[in-house]
Structure formats: C-alpha cells, structure tokens
Amino acid sequence: MTQVLFVECGIGADQHGQDATKAAVRACRNAIEFNSIPSIRAVVPGGYDNMKLHIHLGVPAGHEVDLESVKAVFPYGRIVEPVRVDAGGLLAKSGIAIAEMGDVNDDFVIAVAAVTVGY
C-alpha cells in the first residue's frame, strides 16, 4: 500500500460460545458498515479493483481466528496479506454460561479491528 486514505475501527463480541472468529467478524463489519465513501472510484486509481485493505485484529490471547471468515466480510478491494492478529481485545465475564448456546464457561470474547484503506 503506497497511499493510506483512512483507517476504520470496530469492535465485536461473542457473549456466548467463546468464538473469537465471530467476535472478529463482527468487529470488521462494525468498522465498515456505517460508512459510505462514494468517491473511491475518483480517489483510488483503478477504483474498487485497486483499493487495498489491511486488516489488523486484536483478540484475547489463546483464541484462534478463522482468517478466511474474516476476509469474507469485505465485499470489494484486495486484502493486503497477511491479516495481522495480535493479542488484544478483552476477555470479560458475561455472568452466565448457557450450555445450550455453546458456552463452556462465562467468558465474553471481545475483539477489535482496524481496517486501513488505501491503494
């Protein structure tokens, strides 16, 4: 990426099931879903086909993330590899564990995402 245009930040959580992928997907969706940038075609040489995205996630240590699921969130642009995953986010307590919802304990997995957009 030679030119950074903006960085979008998001947060996502999985209250039941302790699924860091679900939290990371929600964080990425949160980062991009409230934006409309109609000038991308005018600003990025080559438009959406040449737009580049760098994804940086923070998830609680020891939690795995399915990167293909995360990449599927983005409808256009080319993802700059690698998707970076650092220990971060937050592992909080939900106060309740519901086995029927996949809980193994009352951990509440919270992930954060920074999505850099440029070309």
C-alpha positions as CSV (number, residue, x, y, z in Angstrom):
1,M,0.0,0.0,0.0
2,T,1.6,3.2,-1.1
3,Q,-1.2,5.7,-0.1
4,V,-3.3,5.3,3.1
5,L,-6.7,7.1,2.7
6,F,-8.3,6.3,6.1
7,V,-8.4,3.8,8.9
8,E,-11.7,2.4,10.2
9,C,-12.0,0.9,13.7
10,G,-14.6,-1.5,15.0
11,I,-15.5,-3.7,18.0
12,G,-17.3,-7.0,18.0
13,A,-18.1,-9.6,20.7
14,D,-19.3,-13.1,21.2
15,Q,-21.1,-13.3,24.5
16,H,-22.0,-17.0,24.3
17,G,-19.8,-19.7,22.7
18,Q,-16.4,-18.1,23.2
19,D,-15.8,-17.8,19.5
20,A,-13.1,-15.3,18.6
21,T,-13.8,-15.6,14.9
22,K,-17.4,-14.5,15.5
23,A,-16.2,-11.5,17.5
24,A,-13.5,-10.6,14.9
25,V,-16.1,-10.8,12.0
26,R,-18.4,-8.5,14.0
27,A,-15.5,-6.1,14.7
28,C,-14.7,-5.9,10.9
29,R,-18.3,-5.4,10.0
30,N,-18.6,-2.7,12.6
31,A,-15.6,-1.0,11.2
32,I,-17.0,-0.8,7.7
33,E,-20.8,-1.0,7.8
34,F,-21.6,2.6,8.8
35,N,-19.5,4.2,6.0
36,S,-20.4,5.3,2.5
37,I,-17.4,6.5,0.5
38,P,-18.8,7.3,-3.0
39,S,-15.6,9.0,-4.0
40,I,-13.4,5.8,-4.0
41,R,-13.6,5.5,-7.8
42,A,-12.4,9.0,-8.2
43,V,-9.7,8.8,-5.5
44,V,-8.2,5.4,-6.0
45,P,-6.6,4.8,-9.4
46,G,-8.4,1.8,-10.8
47,G,-11.3,2.3,-8.4
48,Y,-12.6,-0.6,-6.3
49,D,-10.4,-3.1,-8.1
50,N,-7.3,-1.4,-7.0
51,M,-8.4,-0.5,-3.5
52,K,-6.3,-2.2,-0.9
53,L,-7.3,-3.2,2.7
54,H,-5.1,-4.1,5.6
55,I,-6.8,-5.8,8.4
56,H,-5.4,-5.7,12.0
57,L,-7.2,-7.6,14.7
58,G,-6.8,-7.7,18.5
59,V,-8.3,-10.8,20.1
60,P,-7.8,-12.3,23.6
61,A,-4.6,-14.4,23.8
62,G,-5.1,-18.1,23.1
63,H,-8.1,-17.6,20.9
64,E,-7.9,-18.7,17.3
65,V,-9.4,-16.7,14.4
66,D,-10.5,-18.2,11.1
67,L,-9.0,-15.6,8.7
68,E,-11.0,-16.8,5.7
69,S,-14.2,-15.9,7.6
70,V,-12.8,-12.5,8.4
71,K,-11.7,-11.9,4.8
72,A,-15.2,-12.8,3.6
73,V,-16.6,-9.7,5.3
74,F,-15.1,-7.4,2.7
75,P,-17.2,-7.1,-0.5
76,Y,-14.5,-5.4,-2.6
77,G,-10.9,-4.3,-2.5
78,R,-7.8,-6.5,-2.3
79,I,-6.7,-7.6,1.2
80,V,-3.0,-6.9,1.8
81,E,-1.5,-10.1,3.3
82,P,-1.0,-11.1,6.0
83,V,-4.1,-10.3,8.1
84,R,-2.5,-9.3,11.4
85,V,-3.8,-10.8,14.6
86,D,-2.4,-9.6,17.9
87,A,-3.2,-10.5,21.5
88,G,-5.6,-7.8,22.5
89,G,-9.3,-7.2,22.7
90,L,-10.8,-8.2,26.0
91,L,-11.8,-11.4,27.7
92,A,-14.6,-10.3,30.1
93,K,-17.2,-12.3,32.1
94,S,-20.8,-12.4,30.8
95,G,-22.0,-13.5,34.2
96,I,-23.7,-16.6,32.8
97,A,-22.8,-19.8,31.0
98,I,-25.6,-21.4,28.9
99,A,-24.6,-24.8,27.6
100,E,-27.4,-24.8,25.0
101,M,-25.7,-21.8,23.4
102,G,-22.3,-23.5,23.3
103,D,-20.8,-21.9,26.4
104,V,-18.0,-23.8,28.1
105,N,-17.8,-21.0,30.7
106,D,-18.9,-17.4,31.2
107,D,-16.2,-15.8,29.1
108,F,-17.3,-12.9,26.9
109,V,-14.8,-12.6,23.9
110,I,-14.4,-9.1,22.6
111,A,-12.3,-8.3,19.5
112,V,-11.2,-5.0,17.9
113,A,-10.4,-4.3,14.3
114,A,-8.5,-1.6,12.5
115,V,-9.1,-1.7,8.7
116,T,-6.7,0.5,6.7
117,V,-7.9,1.5,3.3
118,G,-5.7,2.8,0.5
119,Y,-4.0,1.9,-2.7
